[in-house]
Amino acid sequence: MQQSDRQTSKSSTTWTLSDGHAGNVRQATALTAALGLAARDWTLTARAPWRWWAPRRLPGSRSAFGPDFARALALGDAVLPGLAIGCGRQAALATRLLRRHGVAAVQILAPRIATRHWDLVIAPEHDGLLGRNVINLLGSLHPVDDLWLAAARRDFPAFGELPGPRTAVLVGGSSAHADFDHAVFETLFDRVVERVRNEGGSVLATASRRTPPAAAARMRERLGRLPGIVWTSDTAGDRSNPYPGLLGWADRIVCTADSVNMLSEACATGAPVFAAGIERVGGRPRRFVDSLLGRGRLRPLDAAMAAFPVQPLRETARVAAEVAARLGL
């Protein structure tokens, strides 16, 4: 059955599926939005043993995600969508099961088994995954484009009143591929403080879920003395993370080098991006960082933080167009 035949034989609805982790949700919803589709969002919690073995199929796999998902599979054409977009290993089992019921299945991120179980697999170049049904991209999928940035400036107008140049500071933390110690964060804070004090301007700073509490406290202490805003989850109160406003109003961006998603979104803006801790990053994320360095879109953080011409990195629209073409959407 051809891809377009499979889809038109089903409902015109779309499902997005993930384990609920912010990075996975963001990639699935970004692709759906870029395709111009509305979707039902599924947050999946796999039971043992499927939680350990996904996306491999084991006996009884239709029950891996609880009764609601199992019931949907049992009802078949009456409720199943025409297209399923999943992100992450748990979702890969769900999209694989849906494809066996005739749903066009798109899986984001390498599923760790043969790609033939999906119609399309979208994987970053740094994963090294190749295949006839694989679409590669530099970095990750996200919603950041000119309209998104304009909406962010509209939603956070007060940031535009801060003195320029405005330095956005995005602080992450250690991961399986990044080993950050106290010195990485202190170097970042030292250079931002020195630049703003010498040059003027303001800071727009935020921490992530991975930022160690001690580093977040130091960020508040060091950068909180400068004009601008410093946001951390433990001092947020009723304020949501102003991250979109930071990207929308930034004249330059300084970030730690640990997160592919964070770097991808920073590099989708029109601002120069400087990364701290590059030497402490390895594996696949380091290959991505090296690609950005080689393309001139990213520079290591130094004391000067001199502006340089940039071309925004916008992969989501390109990937969405290729998905639409291959599936006949």
Stockholm file with secondary structure:
# STOCKHOLM 1.0

chainA/1-329         MQQSDRQTSKSSTTWTLSDGHAGNVRQATALTAALGLAARDWTLTARAPWRWWAPRRLPGSRSAFGPDFARALALGDAVLPGLAIGCGRQAALATRLLRRHGVAAVQILAPRIATRHWDLVIAPEHDGLLGRNVINLLGSLHPVDDLWLAAARRDFPAFGELPGPRTAVLVGGSSAHADFDHAVFETLFDRVVERVRNEGGSVLATASRRTPPAAAARMRERLGRLPGIVWTSDTAGDRSNPYPGLLGWADRIVCTADSVNMLSEACATGAPVFAAGIERVGGRPRRFVDSLLGRGRLRPLDAAMAAFPVQPLRETARVAAEVAARLGL
#=GR chainA/1-329 SS CCHHHHHHTSCSCEEEEECSCHHHHHHHHHHHHHTTCCEEEEECCCCTTHHHHTTSCCTTGGGTTCHHHHHHHHHGGGTCCSEEEEESHHHHHHHHHHHHTTCEEEEESCCSSCGGGSSEEEEEGGGTCCCTTEEEESSCCCCCSHHHHHHHHHHCGGGGGSCSSEEEEEECCCBTTBCCCHHHHHHHHHHHHHHHHHHCCEEEEEECTTSCHHHHHHHHHHHTTSSEEEECGGGCTTCCCCHHHHHHHCSEEEEESCCHHHHHHHTTSSSCEEEECGGGBCHHHHHHHHHHHHTTSEEECCSSCCCCCCCCCCCHHHHHHHHHHHHTC
#=GC SS_cons         CCHHHHHHTSCSCEEEEECSCHHHHHHHHHHHHHTTCCEEEEECCCCTTHHHHTTSCCTTGGGTTCHHHHHHHHHGGGTCCSEEEEESHHHHHHHHHHHHTTCEEEEESCCSSCGGGSSEEEEEGGGTCCCTTEEEESSCCCCCSHHHHHHHHHHCGGGGGSCSSEEEEEECCCBTTBCCCHHHHHHHHHHHHHHHHHHCCEEEEEECTTSCHHHHHHHHHHHTTSSEEEECGGGCTTCCCCHHHHHHHCSEEEEESCCHHHHHHHTTSSSCEEEECGGGBCHHHHHHHHHHHHTTSEEECCSSCCCCCCCCCCCHHHHHHHHHHHHTC
//
